[in-house]
Amino acid sequence: MPKIISANLNGIRSAASKGFFTWLAKQDADFVCVQELKAQAPDMTPEFLNPGGYHGHFHYAEKKGYSGTGVYSKIEPDRVVIGFGSPEFDAEGRYVRCDFGQLTVISVYCPSGSSGPERQEAKFRFMDLFLPHLQQLHAEGREVVICGDWNIAHKEIDLKNWKGNKKNSGFLPEERAWMTRIFDEVGYVDVHRGLDPREEQYTWWSNRGQAYAKNVGWRIDYHVATPGIAAKATSVAIYKDEKFSDHAPLTIIYDAV
């Protein structure tokens, strides 16, 4: 029964100092997808590279202290792909794919557009490039789980103050429609929502005000999967007992692939 965790660390060094790897050692997860390493290869300690004997594979951003993704796995992958073929976004360290038999596990960190119009335009460029990639991936006929921070709340239920965020990055109509296409046209499944339709299932909280304490959050971290493995998902959990980052780890357990 594969156990897969997705966690935006908001800095691997910061998360480590807050106990992330101590917590991870107790989880017995088969695969762990991490985003926003904010580190380069020279910054990676043995604990970061192979915590508890995990095999780690990473995509570092060229810019220091920025972005970065990784996949930890109990077993060595049959194949590892770093980047999805876009020079602009591969330079930002946003994609790691690992194949294990007929299962593909991907860690992705989609751009945020919240810092200004220039980054929002970059986000739209990413979306234009990533959707065809998702279509090609789906067409391979493998079971795929894409974990990560997509930086989009899909529906009104997925953020607390949806009325006030209709014109803000992360909840723009174009972004939400793009997510809908991934599910309704391309054929992927939002695994978390399939298991848990309740309100207030958030994975990210602003550092402003008392957002975390009051649970004024957004659900922007996902497991996006092909239907076969999505149908095997049995449980989902958002871990909030400890705070390693401004995101909470999202754990889903699947029946044997």
N, C-alpha and C positions, 0 to 999 in steps of 0.2 A: 504494500500500500504506500505508494510514493507520497512523501510529505514535502511540499514545496513552499518556500518562504520568499516573499518579496519585501525588500527593505531599502528605502532611500535613507542613506546614512547621514546626509548633509555634512560630509567630511568623515572619512574612515578613521582618522586619528581622533577626532572629537568623539565619535560614537564609541570607539574603543575605550576612551577615558571614562565614558559613562556606563561601561559594563556590557556593551553589546556582545563581545565575544564570550564573556562569562555566561551570558544568557544563552547564546547560540550553542554552547557546548552541552546544554541541558535539553536541547530541542530534538535531537536525533533526526534532523531533517535530511532528506536524500539530496535535495537541491536547494541552493540558496542564491537568489538573484539580488545583487546589490547595485545601487545607483548613487550617483553624486559622490564619488570617491574623494574628489578634490585633492588628488595625489598623483604623482608620477612614479615611474618604476623605482627610482632611487629612494623614494619615501616609504616603500613597502617593506615592512619588517617580516620576519618569518611567520609571526602570528597572523599578519594580514594576508600573506600569500597562501599559507596552508594551515589554517586554524584547526586544531584537533585532528590533523591528518587529512583534511579535505584537499581535493585537487582544486586549485584556483586558476581561472583564466580571466584576463582583464583587457579592457580597452581604455587606454589613458588619453586624455585630451592633450593636445599640444600646448595649450595655454595652462600655465601653472595655477594650481589651486582651483581648478574648474572642472565640472562635469565628471565623467569617468564612470564605467560600468564594470561589472564582473559577475561570474557564475562560479559558485562553489559546488562541488559534487563529491559524493562518497566514492564513486568509481570514476576512472579516467574516461573522458569522452572518446568516442570513435573518431570524431571530427570536430574541429573548432574553427569558427569563422569570425574574424574580427572586423566589424564594420559591415554595412549593407550596400556599399558600392557608390556612395555619394562623397566626392572629395570634400565638399563643404562640411558636411555633418560628421563624416568619419574623422575629420580633424578635431572634432569636439568630443570624441570618445563615448559614443552613445549606444553602442550595440555589440553584444557578445552572443554568439550562437554556439551551442554545444549539442551534438547528436549522440544519442545513446540507443543503439539498436534502432527501433522504429519511432523512438521518442526524440523530439527536439525541444530543448529548453533554451529560451532566449531571455536575456536581460536587456531592457531598453529604457532609455531616459529621453523622453521627448522634450523638445525645447519649451521653455516658458516664454511668454510674450509680455509678461507683466512689467518689465523694466522700461518699456517704451515702444513706440511705433516701429523702430528699426528691428527690434527683436521679434515683434509680432509678425512682421513681414517675413523674417527668417522662419518663424514657426509655420507660417502658411507654405513656404517653400518646402519645408520638411514634410508637411502633410501631403503635398503634391507628389513628392518622391516616394514617400513611405507606403502609400496606399497600393500602388502597383507592385511594390515589393511584397506586401502582404498577400496580394492576389497570387503572385508567383509562388510564394511559400505554401499557400493553401493548395495550389495545383500539384505540388510534389506528392501529395497523398500520404504524408506522414502525420503522426499525431504531434501536435505542436502546442506548447504552452508559452506564451509571451508574457513575462512578468515585468512590471516596472511602473515608473511614474510617468503617466501619459499627459499630465498637466492639463487635463480636461475633465470637468464634471459633466457627465453625460446628460442627466435628467434633473428636473427640479428637486427630486428627492435626494440628490447627491451632494447638495450643499445647503447649509442652514439658511443663509440670506440670499436665496436665489433671485428674489425680486430686485434687490439692489445691485445685482451683479450681471444683469443682462447685457450690459455694454462693456464688461470687463473681460480681459484675457482669462481664458480658462472656462468661460461660460458663454462665449460668443455664439450666435446662431450657426455660423460657418463651422466652428469647431465641433459643436454638438451634432450637426448634420454629418460631419465626417465620421464621427464615432458610430452614428447610426448606419452609415454605409458599410462600415467594417462588420457590423453584426448582421444587418438585414440583406446586404447585397453580396459581400464577399463570403459570408457564412461562418464567421467566428462567433464565439459565445462569451458573454460576460459571466464568468463562472461564479463570482461572488454573488451577483444579483440572482442567479439561478438558484442559489442555496438560501439566500437570506434577503427577502424583500422588505425588511423593516426600514423605517426611517432612522436617521442619525447614525448611520454606519460610516463614519468618516475616518480618513487615514492621514489627513494633513490639517494643521492648524496654524494660522498666522501667529507670529510672535508678538503681535500688537495686542494691547489690552489684556483681557482675560479669556482669550479665545479658547485655549486648551481647557482651562478650568471650567468654562461654561459650555464646552463642547460645541463651539461655533466653528464648525469645520467644513471640509470638502472631502469628497471621495474621489481622489485622482490617481490612486494606485490600484492596479488591476492585475488579475490573471485573465488574459484573453486567449482562448483555446479553441482548437478544432472540436467539432461536435462529439467525436468519439470519446476523447479523454474527458471532455467537459461533462459528459453524461456519467462518468465514473466518479465525479467529485462527491464526497460524502460529508465533509464538514469544513467550516470556515471560521477563522478567528482573527480579530484585530487585537494586538497586544498593547495594552495601555498601562499595565501595572508599573512599568518603568519607562522612562522617557530618554531614549538614546538620541533622538533627532526631533525635528519638527514634523516628521512623519512617524507613523506607527507601523511595525511589521505586520504584513498580511500573510496568514498561513492557511493553505488549503490542502486537505488530504484527499488523495484519489485512490480508488481501488486499483489493483494491479493492472498495468497497461497491457 
